[in-house]
Amino acid sequence: MERRKSSGGSRKGKKKGFKWLAGYRGNIHLVLFLRLLAVTVFLFLSRAVFYVFNIKYFAGVPSHEELMIFFHGARFDISAILMVNLPFIAMYLLPFRFREKKAYLVAADIYFYIANIFALLLNFVDIIYFRFTLKRITADIFTYLQVGGDFDKLLPQFMKDFWYILVTFILYISLMILVVSRFRVAGTGQKLKGGNFSYYLVNIFMALVYIALTVIGIRGGLQLRPINVVTAARYTTARNVPLVLNTPFSILRTWNNEKLTTVRWFKTESDLEKVYNPLHHGKAGTFKRMNVMIIIMESFSREHIGLLNHDLDNGHYQGFTPFMDSLIQHSLYFDAYANGKTSIQGIPAVLSSIPSLMFESFIQTSYASGKYTSIGGLLKAKGYSTAFFHGGSNGTMGFDSYTHYVGFDKYFGRNEYHNEADYDGKWGIRDEQFFQYAAREINAMRQPFCAAFFSLSSHHPYYVPPKYINILRTGNLPIQQSIMYSDLSLAEFFHTVKHMPWYKNTLFVITADHTSEAYYPYYQTNAGQYAVPLLFFRPGEELKGMSKTIAQQTDIMPTVLGFLGYEGKYLAFGTNLIDTLGTHFSIHYNSGIYGMMKDNRLIEFDGMKPTHLFNLTKDHLQKNNILNQGDPEQDKLELFLKAYIQQYNNRLVENRLIAE
């Protein structure tokens, strides 16, 4: 008998020892706190997952700065979790007894799990998406998906290529559910009698406490202004801002946030125009009625071009663009910088000289319904025939609507190609075939013409035809074999058109829409992540040389018009690169931070004040912030950037994008 008692006591002690596995079952306010705390911790820890999978993009960050990034990141996590869970919090705080009924609690749980699983899913999706944009996903993603084209076909490919992220997410969510489900409200199913004064008094008091704490948490503290995406720049450089933020916060804080605000740093237009004026006045003279062919290569980062990277791999770097390497040597070449990180930002920058200095691309916003034009529209008024070529499905990113709006008469896409045998199964018609199709269609156009071509095969999933798999080299990045394929397609295009009658009377412009995922350190920096090639090729070598002038995508329109001798007025947020007296610079916007490269400096600006300054000559990898350390160019850079932003914001808001 005693032995049995002893054994029973042992089992009882064992149960007691593992009682913590049962979690907590009790007061509804404490359950609410524990659940919110748990999902906040899981969101915080998902930053560590994000960091581990993308550690090369944050290389060189000192350990103490990493700790501070994670510390400050918790502030954004709390804000995000409270915003995501507002309905759940409200359901738990209602001071009525029906909230303890089983059906009500089940409904609250359904919302809680769906909302938080989706929030974490967004964070995990960004582990991969970040590599393409180097920023957290913002609310414009939903507009992009509406016009993205073939998303249903691309999603399975992404899941196949990045299956390990999906597996990690499933395990992570399973652990989250296991932990959170341990916290439950007691009293479920009991027959509840009418309340009393003390019940309502206590619950109303607790509701008020939670409401106050929730408001403070969402605002990120008691400071005057609530935290937003830009706030993250106070704690680190623009390059590391995505590590401070989380994706749910970025999306929620940029939702319905396309609106620009007018600024008045300069009180009069004359004072503003003395510093920066986007109105261009052509010079009187003879207009050259030359054809213009603008070729925009998908994801052709400067990193992929061997000729431009002699210092890599101890001088042994080959690159992946043998044709472009050779063409550059017969062209006027500029080390340029993209004005954005996505195609939908790059196309209007190249064709309309309008960058996207906001969370959404310019052509996704209401400002795109205002008055503005493009190089196609301006040359169309001079009697040019105009066309835009892109092998993607018609409607992709709204390019067909945009190009028609700004003066391109014809749009040639997948629908016009009429041969699905050349469809790559994901994005559109393969570059090799579509380049040849464009050559034939251009040959039939009336001269002079202005045509733009946007390639696609070097976009994920990086299609390469089977016949080239064992011929074209691979590299450190998955994209690089497809870069070789697109370069080969470009070479074949030139081989075809050089025999056509219009070839010698054509100015060719070649650049990229944006950069790709990077491998080498410089191309992962704040400046290098925008580095693209820009070359102007005129058969007969009228234009030739390797210019040291800084360039950007928005410079293409004014440079082409300047070369042709266009004599009219027009608006462009760029500079004629051939004008040696012009002010040359490059500007971009990412995660709420403006970046401008000018006078061998990179200045970063949060919309109110500068946050970082780097000397690009002395500090190639941008590790030493010299802001407020006596650099003689700092004040001039800030003044110029403010003038640029004022011109940009005010002209978009006031619909003044046409020279009148």
C-alpha positions in Angstrom: 0.0 0.0 0.0 2.8 2.4 0.9 4.6 1.6 -2.3 1.4 2.5 -4.3 1.0 5.7 -2.4 4.6 6.6 -3.1 4.1 5.8 -6.8 0.9 7.9 -6.9 2.6 10.8 -5.2 5.4 10.6 -7.7 3.0 10.8 -10.6 1.2 13.7 -9.0 4.6 15.5 -8.5 5.4 14.8 -12.1 2.2 16.4 -13.3 2.8 19.4 -11.1 6.4 19.7 -12.4 5.1 19.9 -16.0 2.1 22.1 -15.2 3.6 25.0 -17.2 3.0 23.0 -20.4 -0.7 23.7 -20.0 -0.1 27.4 -20.3 -2.4 29.9 -18.7 -6.2 29.7 -18.5 -7.8 32.6 -16.7 -8.5 36.4 -16.7 -9.4 37.7 -20.2 -7.2 40.8 -19.8 -4.1 38.8 -18.9 -4.8 36.4 -21.8 -5.0 39.4 -24.1 -1.7 40.7 -22.8 0.0 37.3 -23.1 -1.2 36.7 -26.6 -0.1 40.1 -27.8 3.2 39.7 -26.1 3.7 36.3 -27.8 3.0 37.4 -31.3 5.2 40.5 -30.8 8.1 38.3 -29.8 7.5 36.1 -32.9 7.4 39.1 -35.1 10.6 40.4 -33.5 12.3 37.0 -33.9 11.3 36.9 -37.6 13.6 39.9 -38.0 16.5 37.5 -37.0 15.3 35.0 -39.7 15.2 37.9 -42.3 18.7 38.9 -41.2 20.1 35.4 -41.4 18.8 34.7 -44.9 20.0 38.1 -46.2 23.1 38.6 -44.1 25.3 39.5 -47.1 23.2 42.6 -47.6 24.1 43.9 -44.2 27.8 42.9 -44.2 30.1 45.3 -42.4 27.5 46.4 -39.9 29.3 46.6 -36.5 27.9 44.3 -33.8 26.9 47.1 -31.5 24.9 48.7 -34.4 23.2 45.4 -35.1 22.1 45.2 -31.5 20.8 48.8 -31.6 18.9 48.0 -34.9 17.2 45.1 -33.2 16.5 47.1 -30.1 14.9 49.9 -32.0 13.1 47.5 -34.3 11.1 46.3 -31.3 9.3 49.7 -31.3 8.1 49.1 -34.8 7.1 45.5 -34.0 4.9 46.6 -31.1 3.3 49.2 -33.3 2.6 46.7 -36.1 1.2 44.0 -33.8 -1.2 46.5 -32.2 -2.4 47.8 -35.6 -2.9 44.3 -36.9 -4.8 43.2 -33.8 -7.0 46.2 -33.2 -10.3 44.3 -33.9 -9.1 41.4 -31.6 -8.2 43.9 -28.9 -11.6 45.5 -29.2 -13.4 42.2 -29.0 -11.6 41.3 -25.8 -12.1 44.7 -24.2 -15.9 45.0 -24.6 -17.1 45.2 -21.0 -19.9 42.7 -21.4 -20.3 39.2 -20.2 -21.1 37.7 -23.6 -17.4 38.1 -24.6 -16.8 35.0 -22.4 -19.1 32.8 -24.4 -17.5 30.1 -26.4 -18.8 31.2 -29.8 -17.6 34.7 -29.3 -14.1 33.6 -28.2 -13.9 31.3 -31.2 -14.7 34.2 -33.5 -12.1 36.3 -31.9 -9.6 33.5 -32.2 -10.3 33.0 -35.9 -9.5 36.7 -36.5 -6.4 36.6 -34.3 -4.8 33.6 -36.0 -5.6 34.7 -39.5 -4.4 38.3 -39.0 -1.2 37.3 -37.3 -0.3 34.4 -39.6 -0.8 36.8 -42.6 1.4 39.4 -40.9 4.2 36.9 -40.4 3.7 35.6 -43.9 4.4 39.1 -45.3 7.6 39.2 -43.3 8.7 35.9 -44.7 7.7 36.8 -48.3 10.0 39.9 -47.9 12.9 37.7 -47.1 13.1 37.0 -50.9 11.3 40.1 -52.3 13.8 42.3 -50.5 16.6 40.9 -52.6 15.1 42.5 -55.7 14.1 45.9 -54.3 16.4 46.3 -51.2 13.4 47.7 -49.3 10.5 46.4 -47.3 7.3 45.8 -49.2 5.0 48.8 -49.0 1.3 49.2 -49.8 2.0 49.7 -53.5 2.5 46.0 -53.8 -1.2 45.5 -54.1 -1.5 48.0 -56.9 1.4 46.3 -58.6 -0.2 42.9 -58.3 -3.3 44.2 -60.1 -1.2 45.2 -63.1 1.7 42.8 -62.7 0.6 40.3 -65.3 1.0 36.5 -65.1 1.2 36.6 -61.3 -0.7 33.3 -61.1 2.0 31.6 -63.2 4.9 33.3 -61.3 3.8 32.3 -57.8 4.3 28.6 -58.2 7.7 29.3 -59.7 8.7 31.4 -56.7 7.4 28.7 -54.3 9.5 26.1 -56.2 12.7 28.2 -56.2 12.4 29.3 -52.6 10.8 26.2 -51.1 13.0 26.5 -48.0 11.4 29.8 -47.0 8.0 28.1 -47.2 9.1 25.2 -45.1 10.7 27.6 -42.5 7.5 29.6 -42.4 5.3 26.6 -41.8 7.5 25.4 -38.9 7.6 29.0 -37.5 3.8 29.4 -37.6 3.3 26.0 -36.1 5.5 27.0 -33.2 3.6 30.3 -32.8 0.2 28.6 -32.8 1.5 26.0 -30.2 2.7 28.8 -27.9 -0.3 31.2 -28.3 -2.9 28.4 -27.9 -1.7 27.9 -24.4 -3.3 31.2 -23.3 -7.0 30.8 -22.9 -9.9 32.6 -21.2 -11.4 30.8 -18.3 -15.2 30.5 -17.7 -16.1 29.4 -21.2 -19.4 27.6 -21.4 -20.5 28.6 -17.9 -24.0 30.0 -17.5 -23.4 33.7 -16.9 -25.8 35.8 -14.7 -26.4 39.5 -14.9 -23.5 41.8 -14.2 -23.0 44.1 -11.3 -21.5 47.5 -10.8 -18.1 46.3 -9.8 -17.9 44.1 -12.8 -18.5 46.9 -15.3 -16.4 49.4 -13.3 -13.3 47.1 -13.4 -13.8 46.1 -17.0 -14.3 49.7 -18.2 -11.3 50.8 -16.3 -9.2 48.0 -17.8 -10.5 48.8 -21.3 -9.4 52.5 -20.8 -6.0 51.3 -19.7 -5.6 49.1 -22.7 -6.9 51.7 -25.1 -4.3 54.2 -23.8 -1.5 51.7 -24.0 -2.6 50.7 -27.5 -2.6 54.2 -28.8 0.9 54.8 -27.3 2.2 51.6 -28.7 0.8 52.3 -32.2 2.3 55.8 -32.1 5.6 54.3 -31.0 5.7 56.4 -27.8 4.6 59.8 -26.5 6.5 62.0 -28.9 4.8 64.6 -31.0 4.6 62.7 -34.2 3.8 59.0 -34.6 6.5 56.8 -35.9 6.5 56.0 -39.6 8.8 54.3 -42.2 11.1 57.3 -42.3 11.6 57.2 -38.5 13.8 54.1 -39.0 16.5 56.2 -40.7 17.2 57.9 -37.3 18.9 54.7 -36.1 21.0 53.6 -39.1 21.8 54.3 -42.8 19.3 53.9 -45.6 20.9 50.6 -46.5 20.0 49.1 -43.1 16.5 50.6 -42.7 14.8 47.4 -43.9 16.4 45.6 -40.9 14.8 48.1 -38.5 11.4 47.8 -40.0 9.0 44.9 -40.4 6.8 44.4 -43.4 3.4 44.6 -41.8 4.4 48.0 -40.4 5.7 49.2 -43.8 2.5 48.2 -45.5 0.1 49.7 -43.0 2.0 52.9 -42.7 2.1 53.5 -46.4 -1.5 52.4 -47.1 -3.3 55.1 -49.0 -0.2 57.3 -48.7 0.5 58.2 -52.3 -0.2 61.9 -51.5 2.7 64.3 -51.8 2.6 67.5 -49.8 3.7 70.9 -51.2 6.8 72.3 -49.5 8.0 75.9 -49.3 11.7 75.8 -48.4 12.1 78.5 -51.0 9.6 81.4 -50.6 9.6 82.6 -54.2 9.8 80.8 -57.6 12.7 82.9 -58.7 14.7 81.9 -55.6 13.8 78.2 -56.2 14.7 78.3 -59.9 18.1 79.8 -59.2 19.0 76.6 -57.4 17.1 74.1 -59.5 14.8 74.4 -62.5 13.4 71.3 -64.4 12.3 73.5 -67.3 14.5 73.0 -70.3 14.8 75.4 -73.2 16.1 74.0 -76.5 18.7 76.0 -78.4 17.8 77.4 -81.8 19.5 75.6 -84.7 19.2 72.8 -87.1 17.1 69.9 -85.8 18.6 66.5 -86.7 15.7 64.3 -87.9 17.4 61.1 -86.7 15.7 57.9 -85.5 15.8 57.2 -81.8 15.9 53.7 -80.4 15.9 53.3 -76.6 16.6 49.8 -75.3 15.9 49.1 -71.7 17.5 45.9 -70.5 15.8 44.1 -67.6 18.0 44.0 -64.5 21.2 44.8 -66.3 23.2 46.0 -63.3 26.6 47.5 -63.9 28.0 44.6 -61.9 27.3 42.2 -64.7 29.5 44.0 -67.3 33.0 42.8 -67.4 34.5 45.9 -69.1 33.3 48.1 -66.2 34.7 45.9 -63.4 38.4 45.3 -64.1 39.1 45.5 -60.3 36.9 42.5 -59.4 38.3 39.0 -58.8 41.9 40.4 -58.8 41.4 41.5 -62.4 40.1 38.2 -63.7 36.4 39.1 -63.7 34.8 38.3 -67.1 31.3 39.6 -66.7 28.3 38.3 -68.6 27.8 40.8 -71.4 30.4 40.2 -74.1 28.3 42.1 -76.7 27.6 45.1 -74.5 31.3 45.2 -73.5 32.2 45.6 -77.2 29.4 48.1 -77.9 30.5 50.3 -75.0 33.9 50.8 -76.7 32.2 52.3 -79.7 29.7 54.5 -77.7 29.6 57.5 -75.4 29.3 55.7 -72.1 28.3 57.0 -68.6 28.3 55.3 -65.2 24.7 55.9 -64.5 22.3 55.2 -61.6 18.7 54.1 -61.7 16.2 56.3 -60.2 14.3 53.4 -58.6 14.4 49.7 -57.8 11.6 48.4 -59.9 10.6 48.3 -63.6 7.4 50.3 -63.0 9.6 53.1 -61.6 12.3 52.8 -64.2 10.2 53.1 -67.4 8.7 56.6 -66.6 12.1 57.8 -65.5 13.7 56.8 -68.8 10.9 57.8 -71.1 9.3 60.8 -69.3 12.2 61.9 -67.2 10.0 61.6 -64.1 11.4 59.7 -61.1 9.2 58.1 -58.4 10.1 60.0 -55.3 7.4 58.4 -53.2 6.3 55.0 -51.9 4.5 54.2 -55.2 5.6 54.4 -58.7 4.6 57.6 -60.5 2.4 55.7 -63.0 0.5 53.9 -60.2 -0.6 57.2 -58.6 -3.3 59.7 -59.4 -0.6 62.1 -60.6 -0.3 60.0 -63.7 -3.7 61.2 -64.8 -2.3 64.8 -65.1 -0.6 66.6 -67.9 2.9 65.3 -68.8 4.6 63.8 -71.8 7.6 61.7 -72.9 10.3 61.7 -75.4 7.9 59.8 -77.6 5.3 62.5 -77.3 7.7 65.4 -77.9 9.2 63.8 -81.0 5.7 62.8 -82.2 4.9 66.5 -82.4 7.9 66.8 -84.7 6.5 64.3 -87.1 8.0 61.1 -85.7 6.2 57.8 -85.7 6.4 56.2 -82.3 6.2 52.7 -80.8 6.9 50.8 -77.6 7.9 47.1 -77.5 7.7 44.7 -74.6 7.2 41.0 -74.9 5.2 40.7 -71.7 1.5 40.0 -71.5 -0.5 43.1 -72.5 -1.4 45.1 -69.5 1.7 44.2 -67.6 2.4 47.0 -65.1 0.2 49.2 -67.1 2.9 49.9 -69.6 0.5 49.8 -72.6 -1.8 52.5 -71.0 1.1 54.6 -69.9 3.0 54.6 -73.2 -0.2 55.4 -75.2 -1.0 58.3 -72.8 2.4 59.9 -73.3 2.5 59.8 -77.0 3.6 56.3 -78.2 1.3 55.5 -81.1 1.7 51.8 -81.2 2.3 49.2 -78.5 3.7 45.8 -79.4 3.3 43.1 -76.8 2.6 39.4 -76.4 -0.9 39.8 -78.0 0.5 41.5 -81.1 3.3 38.8 -81.5 0.7 36.1 -82.3 2.9 33.1 -81.6 2.5 31.5 -78.3 5.2 28.9 -79.2 7.8 31.5 -78.1 6.1 32.2 -74.8 8.4 31.5 -71.9 5.6 30.3 -69.7 6.1 33.0 -67.1 6.6 36.5 -68.2 6.2 36.7 -72.0 7.9 36.2 -75.3 11.6 35.2 -75.1 14.1 38.0 -75.8 15.7 36.3 -78.7 12.5 36.0 -80.7 11.0 39.3 -79.6 14.1 41.4 -80.4 13.9 40.0 -84.0 10.2 40.7 -84.1 10.8 44.3 -83.1 13.5 44.7 -85.8 11.0 43.7 -88.4 8.3 46.0 -87.1 10.6 48.9 -86.8 11.8 48.3 -90.3 8.2 48.8 -91.5 7.8 52.1 -89.5 7.8 55.5 -91.2 11.0 57.4 -90.6 12.0 59.3 -88.5 10.8 57.1 -85.6 11.2 57.0 -81.9 11.0 53.4 -80.6 11.5 52.0 -77.1 12.2 48.3 -76.3 12.0 46.7 -72.9 13.5 43.2 -72.6 12.3 40.6 -70.1 14.2 37.3 -70.1 16.6 38.4 -67.4 13.7 38.7 -64.9 13.1 36.0 -62.3 12.7 33.1 -62.9 15.6 33.9 -65.3 14.6 31.9 -68.4 17.3 30.5 -70.6 16.3 28.3 -73.6 17.5 24.7 -73.2 19.8 24.9 -76.2 21.9 27.5 -74.3 22.0 25.9 -70.9 25.4 24.3 -71.5 26.8 27.1 -73.6 26.2 30.2 -71.6 28.2 30.7 -68.4 26.7 30.8 -64.9 28.0 33.0 -62.2 27.7 33.8 -58.5 24.1 34.9 -58.9 21.2 32.9 -60.4 20.4 35.8 -62.8 23.7 35.8 -64.6 23.2 33.1 -67.2 20.0 34.8 -68.2 21.9 38.1 -68.5 24.2 36.3 -71.0 21.1 35.1 -72.9 19.6 38.6 -73.1 23.0 40.0 -74.1 23.1 37.4 -76.9 19.6 38.4 -77.9 20.7 42.1 -78.1 23.7 41.1 -80.2 21.5 39.2 -82.7 19.2 42.3 -82.8 22.1 44.5 -83.8 23.4 41.9 -86.3 19.9 42.1 -88.0 19.3 45.8 -87.9 22.7 46.9 -89.1 21.7 45.7 -92.6 18.5 47.8 -92.5 18.2 51.2 -94.3 17.4 53.2 -91.1 20.3 51.8 -89.0 23.0 54.5 -89.8 20.6 57.3 -89.2 19.7 56.1 -85.7 20.8 57.1 -82.2 20.7 54.0 -80.0 20.4 54.5 -76.2 20.9 51.4 -74.0 20.4 51.3 -70.2 18.7 49.1 -67.5 15.3 49.5 -65.9 16.9 48.8 -62.5 19.6 46.7 -60.9 19.4 43.1 -59.8 20.4 41.2 -56.7 24.1 42.0 -56.0 27.1 39.9 -55.1 30.1 42.2 -54.8 30.3 44.6 -51.8 30.2 47.9 -53.7 27.0 46.9 -55.5 25.4 46.3 -52.2 26.1 49.8 -50.9 23.6 52.7 -50.9 25.1 54.0 -54.1 26.1 50.7 -55.8 22.6 49.2 -55.5 21.5 51.7 -58.2 24.5 51.4 -60.6 23.4 50.7 -64.2 25.1 51.3 -67.6 24.1 54.1 -69.9 25.5 54.3 -73.4 24.7 56.4 -76.5 25.6 54.7 -79.8 25.7 56.3 -83.2 26.8 54.2 -86.1 29.8 55.8 -87.5 31.2 56.6 -84.0 30.1 60.2 -83.8 29.7 59.6 -80.1 32.4 57.8 -78.3 34.2 57.9 -75.0 34.0 56.9 -71.3 32.6 59.9 -69.5 33.3 60.5 -65.8 30.1 62.6 -65.5 27.5 61.1 -63.1 24.3 60.2 -64.9 20.8 58.9 -64.1 17.8 57.5 -66.0 16.0 60.9 -66.1 19.0 62.3 -68.0 18.1 60.2 -71.1 15.3 62.4 -72.5 17.1 65.7 -72.2 20.3 64.2 -73.5 18.6 62.8 -76.6 16.7 66.0 -77.2 19.9 68.0 -76.8 21.8 65.8 -79.3 19.0 66.1 -81.9 18.9 69.9 -81.4 15.3 70.1 -80.2 14.5 73.7 -79.9 11.3 73.7 -77.9 10.6 74.0 -74.1 10.0 70.9 -72.1 10.1 69.6 -68.5 12.5 67.0 -67.4 13.8 66.1 -63.9 17.2 65.3 -65.4 20.1 67.0 -67.3 21.5 67.0 -70.8 24.7 64.9 -70.3 26.4 66.4 -73.3 26.1 69.9 -71.8 29.3 70.3 -69.9 28.0 73.3 -68.1 25.0 71.5 -66.7 24.5 70.3 -63.1 24.9 66.6 -63.0 23.6 64.3 -60.2 21.5 61.3 -59.5 18.5 61.0 -57.2 16.5 58.1 -55.8 14.0 57.3 -53.0 13.7 54.2 -50.9 12.0 53.4 -47.6 11.1 57.1 -47.1 14.7 58.3 -47.6 15.9 60.5 -50.5 19.4 59.7 -51.7 21.3 62.1 -54.0 24.7 61.6 -55.5 26.4 64.8 -56.6 30.0 66.2 -56.4 31.4 62.8 -55.4 29.1 62.8 -52.4 26.0 60.8 -51.4 23.6 62.7 -49.1 20.6 61.0 -47.5 17.6 63.1 -46.4 14.5 62.0 -44.5 12.2 64.8 -45.8 13.1 67.2 -43.0 16.8 67.0 -42.5 19.9 65.2 -43.7 20.7 61.9 -42.0 23.9 60.7 -43.7 26.7 62.1 -45.9 29.4 60.0 -47.5 32.4 61.0 -49.6 32.3 58.6 -52.5 35.9 59.2 -53.5 37.5 58.5 -50.1 34.8 56.1 -48.8 34.0 53.7 -51.7 31.9 51.4 -49.5 30.1 54.2 -47.7 31.1 53.2 -44.1 31.9 56.6 -42.6 29.1 59.1 -42.1 30.7 62.6 -42.3 27.5 64.5 -41.7 28.1 67.7 -39.7 31.8 67.1 -39.7 32.8 70.2 -41.7 32.4 68.9 -45.2 32.4 72.1 -47.4 29.8 70.6 -49.8 27.2 69.6 -47.2 25.1 72.8 -47.1 25.1 73.2 -50.9 24.0 69.5 -51.4 21.2 70.0 -48.9 20.0 73.2 -50.5 20.0 71.6 -54.0 18.2 68.5 -52.8 15.5 70.6 -51.1 15.1 72.6 -54.3 14.7 69.4 -56.3 12.1 68.0 -53.9 10.2 71.3 -53.9 10.0 71.4 -57.7 9.0 67.7 -57.8 6.4 67.7 -55.1 4.8 71.0 -56.0 4.7 70.4 -59.7 3.1 66.9 -59.3 0.5 68.2 -56.8 -0.3 71.3 -58.9 -0.3 69.4 -62.2 2.6 71.5 -63.7 4.5 68.8 -65.6 4.2 70.4 -69.0 6.3 73.4 -70.1 3.8 76.2 -70.9 
